[in-house]
């Protein structure tokens, strides 16, 4: 995994995105490209890495209809 991707993985994990979900996103080239495109767009708007991870994690929770409390960490 590239350093940039590894950092993003860890940031999203820190925001309680379930590890199986992260593994799925980061193993699928299309999903990873979508994630990186969104991340880069938010970065150009001046958001910090933590702000971006927070926004993206909320989108993931909403799309999967889960809450951080429902997702145990491994």
C-alpha positions as a printed Julia matrix, in Angstrom:
74×3 Matrix{Float64}:
   0.0    0.0    0.0
   1.32   3.44  -0.86
   2.27   5.72   2.01
  -0.5    8.18   1.11
  -3.08   5.38   1.1
  -1.73   3.94   4.34
  -2.07   7.31   6.06
  -5.64   7.7    4.83
  -6.48   4.16   5.94
  -5.18   4.89   9.44
  -7.0    8.22   9.66
 -10.31   6.63   8.68
  -9.69   3.77  11.12
  -9.12   6.39  13.84
 -12.58   7.77  13.02
 -13.98   4.29  13.72
 -14.67   3.17  10.17
 -14.83  -0.64  10.5
 -11.66  -2.39   9.4
 -13.52  -4.8    7.07
 -15.05  -1.8    5.31
 -11.65  -0.14   4.97
 -10.12  -3.37   3.68
 -12.84  -3.58   1.03
 -12.38   0.04  -0.07
  -8.6   -0.11  -0.18
  -8.5   -3.45  -2.04
 -10.84  -2.26  -4.81
  -9.08   0.02  -7.3
 -12.3    1.8   -8.32
 -13.35   2.46  -4.71
  -9.86   3.6   -3.8
  -9.78   5.98  -6.76
 -13.14   7.43  -5.69
 -11.87   7.87  -2.13
  -8.63   9.52  -3.26
 -10.46  11.85  -5.65
 -12.84  12.98  -2.89
  -9.97  13.32  -0.41
  -7.94  15.46  -2.81
 -10.91  17.7   -3.62
 -11.55  18.36   0.07
  -7.84  19.02   0.6
  -7.86  21.68  -2.15
 -10.7   23.36  -0.25
  -8.34  23.81   2.69
  -9.54  21.03   4.96
  -7.06  19.26   7.25
  -6.52  15.51   7.13
  -8.6   15.0   10.27
 -11.43  17.14   8.91
 -11.41  15.16   5.68
 -11.35  11.82   7.5
 -14.25  12.98   9.65
 -16.32  13.99   6.63
 -15.58  10.83   4.68
 -16.17   8.58   7.67
 -19.59  10.18   8.16
 -20.42   9.5    4.5
 -19.38   5.88   4.91
 -21.51   5.48   8.05
 -24.5    7.07   6.31
 -24.15   4.98   3.16
 -23.83   1.75   5.17
 -26.53   2.82   7.64
 -24.3    2.19  10.64
 -23.04   4.32  13.49
 -19.52   4.35  14.94
 -20.88   2.7   18.07
 -22.2   -0.23  15.96
 -18.77  -0.96  14.5
 -16.41  -2.83  16.83
 -12.73  -2.34  16.07
 -10.44  -5.32  15.64
